[in-house]
Amino acid sequence: MKRAWKKIKIEDICRKAGVSVGSFYNHFKTKSDILVEMYAQADGYFELKFKNELPSESIMQDLIQYFEVYAEYNQNVGLETVQQLYTSNNKLFITKGRDMQNILQQIIERGQAVGELDQSMTSEEITDYLFIAARGVMYNWCLHDGDSDLIVNMREYMSRLITIFK
C-alpha cells in the first residue's frame, strides 16, 4: 500500500535506501530537501539533454521532442516516485525560473521570432499553458498506475495541443 508523502517518515526513507538516519542528515536538512534535489536533478537532465541540441527545421517538432523527453525522464524516475510527486501539496511544480521551464521558453521564443508560433500570448504564458497540460498527462498516467506508454501518450496529446499556437 502506498502512503502519502507527508506520512512517510525519514526513518522509512532511510530503511528503504539502506542508509542510516545520520547519513540522511549529512545530506539533507528535511524530507522536503529530497524533493528539491529531485527537481534540481530534473533541471540538470534537461540542461544536458538540450545543451548541444541543434534546433530542428520545425519548432513544432522541437516542442514535441521536449515533451517526449519530459515523459521519458518521469518514466525513468519511476511510477511510484512520480505518484508521490503528483499531489496538490507539491508547489515545486509551479516554481518559476527553473532550467526546465527556461529551456521550453527559449524554444517557444525561437518559434515566435521566426513566425512559427503565435505571439498573442507571451512565451512564459505558453510555457505555463503547456506545462499544465503535460502535468495532466502525467497525472492521468499516475491515476492509471502506469498502464500505458507515457511517451506515446505525451507525444499524441502535445502534438494536438501545440497546434493551437501556430
KASUL-V475692 format. One record per residue. RES is the residue in one small letter. OMEGA is omega in whole degrees, -180 to 180 (* if undefined). Layout:
# KASUL-V475692
res->(RES/RES)
omega->(OMEGA/OMEGA)
This chain:
# KASUL-V475692
res->(m/k/r/a/w/k/k/i/k/i/e/d/i/c/r/k/a/g/v/s/v/g/s/f/y/n/h/f/k/t/k/s/d/i/l/v/e/m/y/a/q/a/d/g/y/f/e/l/k/f/k/n/e/l/p/s/e/s/i/m/q/d/l/i/q/y/f/e/v/y/a/e/y/n/q/n/v/g/l/e/t/v/q/q/l/y/t/s/n/n/k/l/f/i/t/k/g/r/d/m/q/n/i/l/q/q/i/i/e/r/g/q/a/v/g/e/l/d/q/s/m/t/s/e/e/i/t/d/y/l/f/i/a/a/r/g/v/m/y/n/w/c/l/h/d/g/d/s/d/l/i/v/n/m/r/e/y/m/s/r/l/i/t/i/f/k)
omega->(-180/177/177/-179/-176/180/179/-179/178/178/178/180/-178/179/-179/-179/-179/178/179/177/177/177/177/-176/172/-177/-175/175/-178/176/180/178/176/180/179/179/179/180/176/178/178/178/178/178/-180/178/179/-176/-174/-176/-177/-179/177/178/176/179/-175/176/180/178/178/178/179/179/180/-177/171/177/178/179/179/-180/-179/178/179/177/176/-176/-176/179/180/178/178/-178/-173/177/-180/177/-178/-178/179/177/-174/176/-179/173/178/-178/-178/179/-179/179/178/-179/178/177/-179/179/178/179/178/-178/-179/176/178/-180/178/179/-180/173/177/178/178/178/179/177/179/-179/-178/179/176/180/-179/177/175/177/179/-178/178/177/178/-180/-178/177/174/-175/178/180/-175/-178/178/180/-179/-180/-178/-178/-176/177/178/-175/-174/179/179/-178/178/*)
